[in-house]
Amino acid sequence: MDKQGKNKAPHILVLPYPLQGHINPMLQFSKRLIQEGVKVTLVNTISIWNKINNNIDLNSIEIESISDGYDNGGLSSAESMEVYKDTFWKVGAQTLSQLLDKLQSSNKPVDCVVYDAFLHWTFDVSKSFGIPVAVFLTQACSVNTINFHAFKGWLDLPLLETEIVLPGLPKLEASDLPSFLYKYGTYPGYFDILTNQFSKSDQADWVLVNTFYELEPQVVDWLAKKWRLKTIGPCVPSMFLDKRLQNDKDYGISIFGPNSEACIKWLDNKPKNSVVYVSFGSLAGLSEEQTNEIAYGLRDSGMYFIWIIRDSEKNKLSKEFVESSLEKGLIVNWCPQLQVLTHEAVGCFVSHCGWNSTLEALSVGVPVIAMPLWTDQITNAKLIVDVWKIGIRAVKDEKEVVKRETIKNCIKNIMETEKGKEMKKNAIKWKSLAKNSVDEGGSSDKNIIEFVNELTLYY
């Protein structure tokens, strides 16, 4: 209630890190908030809004901008990740402060800021206006726990032990940890971002995580003793889960142009469980050798396939493969991943194991061939194979390349064996648990309602 005793919808500002893999889950969470009667303003950098152009459909979510200091190009126009980060942290804090100043003196003041944990400086800016804050973690709780131990100095870096034992997690080899920890000294800019995301989590009013309790119960319980933690995922469009948000069939934002009809029409003509779907996310860049090993592994498997390759990467494919694959394969630069994964023709997913793709596979019940490249993908792959048991690891050789024979064998294993059927069965089990968590009365649904109810007590 407001001071006059009238009902007032809380106004939440949502601020993701400017990458599609961070924007999408926070946008999905925003839709859940709107379902609970909350007013949401989505904030991102001018450079991101410029890039998205018309590929946006946010319905009742309002948008605002801040600057990262690179309004015409974002990260790609900075001389390095480190320079970009230093500039963004400074300019972002200044322009967010200006935005909050404008909104707080308007007829729609902000009641809470939900910010991506990567942007930890948002905490101090928001608190300077007396606004409650919720930190949003876009990675698995298992990965957050590992990174939190690194932030606290509880891991001896560089890693000397071969076996790592952490609360709530299975025994891990050092090589199962995120790459910036296992290969210490690589990606210094990301090392700083990934560890410092916890710098304010113990002071935050809430810590929200894009996972669901049933997926990682022990590690969630351990972290919940440290922070005011709530699991609120999977942050996947509702029509692939509980179907309570009408027409919520996609995320609503795409940095890449849609090409949905071609993919779905192609799949409609293929037998059930006969297609391998291959995608390495929006950031991945594979070597020419690795690209062609995947290509010939797909060809040698004899299966149909859809392969997502950005236009800038297509020149890595041999001409001979492109010509010989026309009958069996479809190569496109983008497709509606969830619609493809839920199509009955698709039998498995060759994935880099980014957290969004992992949650999507779990949410729709599709087995995974894990080919992680870096950062949290390596740990996610470990969980996919050994904990959730919905996939198989495509193991690299001594030159860090997954060979065509390995890829072919992994595909055959999932598509044609009893072991593959067992993985499919496990995937269907997780699909049911994911749906239940966001459906009415589920663990994530309760946490979202609780968050909104607690927020109303602040004003």
C-alpha positions in Angstrom: 0.0 0.0 0.0 1.2 3.5 -0.6 1.0 6.3 2.0 -2.5 7.1 1.0 -3.5 3.5 1.6 -4.0 2.8 -2.1 -2.6 -0.3 -3.8 0.6 0.3 -5.7 2.5 -2.0 -8.0 6.2 -2.2 -7.1 8.4 -0.8 -9.8 11.5 -2.9 -10.5 14.5 -1.9 -12.6 16.2 -4.9 -14.2 19.8 -4.5 -15.3 21.5 -7.4 -17.2 25.1 -7.5 -18.4 25.0 -6.6 -22.1 25.3 -10.0 -23.6 22.3 -12.0 -25.0 23.0 -14.9 -22.7 22.6 -12.6 -19.7 19.7 -10.5 -21.1 17.5 -13.4 -21.9 17.2 -15.0 -18.5 16.7 -11.7 -16.8 14.0 -10.8 -19.4 12.2 -14.1 -18.7 12.3 -13.4 -14.9 10.8 -9.9 -15.7 7.9 -11.6 -17.4 7.3 -13.7 -14.3 7.3 -10.5 -12.2 4.8 -8.9 -14.5 2.6 -11.9 -14.0 2.7 -11.1 -10.2 1.5 -7.5 -10.9 4.9 -5.8 -10.8 5.9 -3.0 -13.1 9.3 -3.7 -14.8 11.8 -1.4 -16.6 14.6 -3.2 -18.5 17.8 -1.3 -18.7 20.7 -2.0 -21.0 23.5 -0.2 -22.8 22.9 2.1 -25.7 25.2 -0.1 -27.8 23.0 -3.2 -27.1 19.7 -1.4 -27.9 21.4 -0.2 -31.2 22.4 -3.7 -32.1 19.0 -5.3 -31.4 17.2 -2.8 -33.6 13.8 -4.2 -34.4 14.4 -7.7 -33.1 12.5 -6.9 -29.9 9.1 -7.7 -28.5 8.7 -6.8 -24.8 5.0 -6.1 -24.5 4.5 -4.3 -21.2 8.1 -4.1 -20.2 9.5 -0.5 -20.5 13.1 0.1 -21.5 15.7 2.6 -20.5 19.4 3.0 -21.4 22.7 3.6 -19.7 26.1 3.9 -21.4 29.1 1.6 -21.4 31.3 4.3 -22.8 31.2 2.6 -26.3 27.7 3.6 -27.6 28.5 2.9 -31.2 30.0 -0.6 -30.8 30.1 -1.9 -27.3 32.8 -4.5 -26.4 33.8 -5.1 -30.0 34.9 -1.5 -30.4 37.1 -1.5 -27.2 40.8 -2.3 -27.5 40.6 -5.1 -24.9 38.2 -6.7 -22.4 40.1 -5.1 -19.5 39.8 -1.6 -21.1 36.1 -2.1 -21.8 35.4 -3.3 -18.3 37.3 -0.3 -16.7 35.4 2.2 -18.9 32.0 0.5 -18.5 32.4 0.3 -14.7 33.0 4.0 -14.5 30.6 5.4 -17.2 27.9 2.8 -16.3 27.9 3.8 -12.7 27.6 7.5 -13.7 24.8 7.0 -16.2 22.9 4.6 -13.9 23.0 7.2 -11.2 21.6 9.8 -13.7 18.9 7.4 -14.7 17.8 6.7 -11.1 17.9 10.4 -10.3 15.5 11.0 -13.2 13.2 8.1 -12.3 13.1 8.8 -8.5 11.9 12.3 -9.2 9.2 11.1 -11.7 5.8 9.6 -11.1 7.3 6.1 -11.3 10.1 5.9 -8.7 12.0 2.6 -8.5 11.3 0.3 -5.6 14.0 -2.3 -6.3 17.0 -2.8 -8.6 17.6 -6.4 -9.8 21.1 -6.4 -11.3 23.3 -8.9 -13.0 26.0 -9.9 -10.5 28.7 -9.1 -13.1 27.8 -5.4 -12.6 28.6 -5.3 -8.9 29.0 -1.6 -8.8 25.2 -1.3 -9.3 24.8 -2.1 -5.6 26.5 1.1 -4.3 24.7 3.3 -6.9 21.3 1.8 -5.9 21.9 2.0 -2.2 23.0 5.7 -2.5 19.3 6.3 -3.5 18.1 4.1 -0.6 16.8 1.5 -3.1 16.6 -2.2 -2.1 18.7 -4.5 -4.3 18.6 -8.1 -5.6 21.7 -9.6 -7.2 20.9 -11.9 -10.1 23.3 -14.8 -10.7 23.1 -16.1 -14.3 25.2 -19.3 -13.7 24.4 -22.6 -11.9 24.7 -22.6 -8.1 27.4 -25.3 -8.5 29.5 -22.9 -10.5 28.7 -20.0 -8.3 29.9 -22.0 -5.3 33.3 -22.7 -7.0 33.7 -19.0 -8.1 32.7 -17.9 -4.6 35.4 -20.0 -3.1 37.9 -18.4 -5.5 36.6 -14.9 -4.5 37.1 -15.7 -0.8 40.6 -17.1 -1.4 39.5 -20.6 -0.2 41.0 -22.2 -3.3 44.7 -22.4 -3.6 45.5 -20.7 -7.0 47.1 -21.8 -9.2 45.4 -25.2 -8.5 47.9 -27.8 -7.2 45.5 -30.5 -6.0 44.2 -32.9 -8.5 41.0 -33.5 -6.6 38.8 -30.7 -5.3 36.1 -31.3 -2.6 33.6 -28.4 -2.1 30.3 -28.3 -0.1 27.3 -29.7 -2.0 29.3 -30.8 -5.0 30.6 -34.1 -6.3 34.3 -34.7 -6.2 35.9 -32.6 -8.9 39.1 -32.9 -10.8 40.9 -29.6 -11.2 40.1 -29.8 -14.9 36.4 -29.8 -14.1 36.6 -26.3 -12.7 35.9 -23.2 -14.8 38.7 -22.6 -17.2 39.8 -19.3 -15.7 40.6 -21.2 -12.4 42.0 -24.4 -13.9 44.1 -22.5 -16.4 45.0 -19.7 -14.0 46.1 -16.5 -15.5 44.0 -16.8 -18.7 41.2 -14.2 -19.4 42.3 -11.8 -16.6 39.3 -9.4 -17.4 36.8 -12.2 -16.9 38.6 -13.5 -13.8 38.0 -10.2 -12.2 34.3 -10.1 -13.2 33.5 -13.7 -12.3 35.0 -13.5 -8.8 34.0 -9.9 -7.9 30.3 -10.7 -8.7 30.1 -11.9 -5.1 31.5 -8.7 -3.6 28.1 -7.5 -2.4 26.1 -10.7 -2.3 26.2 -11.0 1.5 24.8 -7.4 1.9 22.2 -7.7 -0.8 18.5 -7.8 0.2 18.1 -10.8 -2.1 20.2 -13.1 -4.2 18.3 -14.6 -7.2 19.6 -17.5 -9.1 18.6 -18.9 -12.5 18.3 -22.5 -11.5 15.7 -24.6 -9.7 16.0 -26.2 -6.3 15.5 -29.8 -7.3 18.4 -29.6 -9.7 21.1 -28.7 -7.1 19.6 -29.1 -3.7 22.7 -29.6 -1.6 24.6 -26.7 -3.0 21.6 -24.4 -2.9 21.2 -25.2 0.8 24.8 -24.4 1.5 24.7 -21.0 -0.3 21.4 -20.2 1.4 23.2 -20.1 4.7 25.5 -17.4 3.3 23.0 -15.2 1.4 19.3 -14.5 1.2 19.1 -16.8 -1.8 16.1 -17.7 -3.9 16.1 -20.0 -6.9 13.8 -18.6 -9.6 14.5 -20.6 -12.7 14.6 -22.1 -15.2 14.3 -18.7 -16.9 13.0 -20.2 -20.1 9.9 -19.1 -22.1 6.7 -20.3 -20.3 5.3 -22.2 -23.3 8.1 -24.7 -23.0 7.4 -25.2 -19.3 4.2 -24.4 -17.4 2.4 -22.6 -20.2 1.0 -20.1 -17.7 2.3 -17.0 -19.6 0.2 -16.9 -22.8 2.1 -16.6 -26.1 5.5 -16.6 -24.3 7.2 -18.7 -27.0 10.6 -16.9 -27.2 12.8 -14.6 -25.2 11.7 -11.5 -27.1 15.1 -10.2 -27.9 17.6 -11.4 -30.5 20.9 -9.9 -31.6 20.8 -12.3 -34.6 18.1 -12.2 -37.2 15.3 -14.9 -37.0 15.2 -17.7 -39.5 12.6 -19.9 -37.8 10.4 -21.0 -40.6 13.2 -22.6 -42.6 14.4 -24.7 -39.7 11.0 -26.0 -38.6 9.8 -26.8 -42.1 13.0 -28.8 -42.7 12.5 -30.7 -39.5 8.8 -31.4 -40.3 10.0 -33.8 -43.1 12.4 -35.8 -40.9 11.7 -39.0 -38.9 11.3 -39.0 -35.2 14.6 -38.8 -33.2 16.7 -38.7 -36.4 18.2 -35.2 -36.3 21.3 -34.0 -34.4 21.1 -30.3 -33.4 24.5 -28.5 -33.2 25.0 -25.1 -31.6 27.9 -23.5 -29.7 26.1 -20.4 -28.5 26.4 -16.7 -29.5 30.1 -16.2 -28.5 31.9 -19.4 -29.6 34.6 -19.3 -32.2 36.0 -22.7 -33.1 39.3 -23.3 -34.9 39.2 -24.4 -38.5 40.4 -27.8 -37.6 37.8 -28.3 -34.9 35.0 -27.0 -37.2 35.9 -29.6 -39.9 36.3 -32.4 -37.4 32.7 -31.7 -36.3 31.6 -31.5 -39.9 33.0 -34.9 -40.8 31.9 -36.5 -37.5 28.4 -35.4 -38.4 28.7 -36.8 -42.0 30.2 -40.1 -40.8 27.4 -40.6 -38.3 24.9 -40.8 -41.2 22.4 -38.8 -39.2 20.4 -35.7 -40.3 21.7 -32.5 -38.7 21.0 -28.8 -38.2 24.1 -26.8 -37.5 24.1 -23.2 -36.3 27.2 -21.4 -37.7 27.5 -17.6 -37.8 28.2 -16.2 -41.2 31.7 -15.1 -40.1 32.6 -18.7 -39.2 31.3 -20.4 -42.4 34.5 -19.9 -44.3 36.1 -22.5 -42.0 34.1 -25.3 -43.5 35.6 -27.2 -46.4 33.8 -26.7 -49.7 33.6 -30.5 -50.2 31.7 -30.9 -46.9 29.2 -28.1 -47.7 28.4 -29.6 -51.1 28.2 -33.2 -49.8 26.0 -32.3 -46.8 23.1 -30.8 -48.7 21.0 -34.0 -48.5 21.5 -34.6 -44.8 22.2 -31.3 -43.2 20.9 -27.8 -42.8 23.5 -25.1 -42.0 22.0 -21.7 -40.8 23.3 -18.7 -38.9 20.4 -18.7 -36.4 17.3 -20.6 -35.4 14.7 -20.6 -32.6 16.6 -23.1 -30.4 13.8 -24.1 -28.1 11.4 -24.7 -31.0 14.0 -26.9 -32.6 14.9 -28.8 -29.4 11.2 -29.6 -28.7 10.6 -30.9 -32.3 10.1 -34.7 -32.3 12.6 -35.1 -35.1 15.5 -33.9 -32.8 17.3 -36.8 -31.0 20.3 -35.0 -29.4 22.0 -31.7 -28.9 25.7 -31.1 -29.5 26.3 -28.2 -27.1 29.1 -26.0 -25.7 27.2 -26.4 -22.4 26.6 -22.7 -21.7 24.2 -22.4 -18.8 21.2 -21.2 -20.8 21.6 -24.0 -23.3 22.0 -26.5 -20.5 18.8 -25.3 -18.8 17.0 -25.4 -22.1 18.1 -29.0 -22.7 17.0 -30.0 -19.1 13.7 -28.1 -19.5 12.7 -29.8 -22.8 14.2 -33.3 -22.1 16.9 -33.6 -24.8 20.1 -35.5 -24.3 23.4 -33.7 -24.7 26.8 -34.3 -26.3 28.9 -32.0 -24.2 31.7 -30.1 -26.0 32.6 -27.3 -23.5 35.0 -24.6 -24.6 35.7 -22.4 -21.6 34.6 -20.7 -18.3 31.6 -22.4 -16.6 30.8 -24.7 -19.6 33.4 -27.2 -18.4 31.8 -27.6 -15.0 28.3 -27.7 -16.6 29.5 -30.5 -18.8 30.7 -32.5 -15.7 27.2 -32.1 -14.1 25.4 -33.0 -17.4 27.3 -36.3 -17.7 28.0 -37.4 -14.1 25.3 -35.8 -11.9 22.2 -35.3 -14.0 23.2 -38.1 -16.4 21.6 -36.7 -19.5 24.6 -36.7 -21.8 28.0 -37.9 -22.9 31.3 -36.0 -23.0 33.1 -35.7 -26.4 36.6 -36.0 -25.1 39.4 -33.9 -26.7 42.7 -35.4 -27.8 46.2 -34.2 -26.6 46.0 -31.2 -29.0 42.7 -30.1 -27.5 40.6 -31.2 -30.5 37.6 -33.4 -30.5 38.2 -35.8 -33.4 35.5 -36.8 -36.0 35.6 -40.4 -34.8 34.8 -39.3 -31.2 31.9 -37.1 -32.4 30.5 -39.9 -34.6 30.7 -42.4 -31.7 29.0 -40.0 -29.3 26.1 -39.4 -31.7 25.7 -43.2 -32.3 25.8 -43.8 -28.5 23.0 -41.4 -27.8 20.8 -42.1 -30.8 21.2 -45.9 -31.2 22.1 -47.6 -27.8 20.4 -48.6 -24.6 22.7 -46.2 -22.8 21.3 -43.4 -25.0 17.7 -44.5 -24.1 18.7 -44.2 -20.4 19.9 -40.6 -20.9 16.7 -39.7 -22.7 14.7 -41.2 -19.8 16.7 -39.1 -17.3 16.3 -36.0 -19.5 12.5 -36.5 -19.4 12.6 -36.8 -15.6 14.4 -33.4 -15.4 11.9 -31.9 -17.9 9.1 -32.8 -15.5 10.9 -31.4 -12.4 11.8 -28.1 -14.3 8.2 -27.6 -15.3 6.9 -28.3 -11.8 9.4 -25.8 -10.3 7.9 -22.8 -12.2 4.3 -24.1 -12.2 1.8 -22.9 -9.6 3.0 -24.0 -6.1 6.5 -25.1 -7.4 9.7 -24.2 -5.7 10.7 -21.3 -8.0 7.1 -20.1 -8.3 6.9 -19.8 -4.5 10.2 -18.0 -4.4 9.1 -15.4 -7.0 5.9 -14.7 -5.1 7.8 -14.5 -1.8 10.3 -12.0 -3.4 7.4 -9.8 -4.6 5.6 -10.0 -1.2 8.8 -9.2 0.7 9.5 -6.2 -1.6 6.1 -4.7 -0.8 7.1 -4.5 2.9 9.9 -2.1 1.9 7.6 0.7 1.0 
